[in-house]
Amino acid sequence: SQQGEEDPQALSIQEGENATMNCSYKTSINNLQWYRQNSGRGLVHLILIRSNEREKHSGRLRVTLDTSKKSSSLLITASRAADTASYFCATSGPGTYKYIFGTGTRLKVLA
Amino acid sequence: GAGVSQTPSNKVTEKGKYVELRCDPISGHTALYWYRQSLGQGPEFLIYFQGTGAADDSGLPNDRFFAVRPEGSVSTLKIQRTERGDSAVYLCASSPGRTSGYEQYFGPGTRLTVT
């Protein structure tokens, strides 16, 4: 299975701190995406990183990809209460755009 | 602009009944995905379309599940002889396709409850 697994399953931090979440996967990928899901709402796309890229930034978000370790990390800097959500990675394999989502990290940012 | 919409937002049905769930994607998006999500879990892939054709339907759990996208826009997920285990939130997403790397825009979901 290609399914990603996020680590940790749950994370609780103070506002202003940085939050790091990791995603590990099992087979070669085409690209990897990170999504956020607020409680009871739909998923929102955050960042897409291709297999030939190592790092991408978007505002307070930084994503790294290490294909040799089959892992990715999402860093949220200077977290805010509004960042409280579940975060999922999703991977697609070579030659396909079928995406498999991980189990998610539940982030809670305390004001 | 308008996002992805799904109807109904909630559906309660009795075991054994037939249901249809509808997805209206963002205009011009060539790819459309269906997932289902159970509480505390990540979305589970069901099927995705590229245009009118199903590019990959390997996630459909059995032959009670079927999806169509006849004109390459609106899609309908059809579930026959529903079972209590089918209860979940069914999510639809659309994507511009190759130019974007297939980043997906999700709808709010349809919560299906089978009693």
Interface residues (C-beta under 8 A of the other chain):
Chain A: N31 Q33 Y35 R41 G42 L43 V44 H45 L48 R50 F88 A90 S92 T96 Y97 K98 Y99 I100 F101 G102 T103 G104
Chain B: V4 A31 Y33 Y35 Q41 G42 P43 E44 F45 Y48 Q50 A55 D56 S58 G59 L91 A93 S95 S100 G101 Y102 E103 Q104 Y105 F106 G107 P108 G109
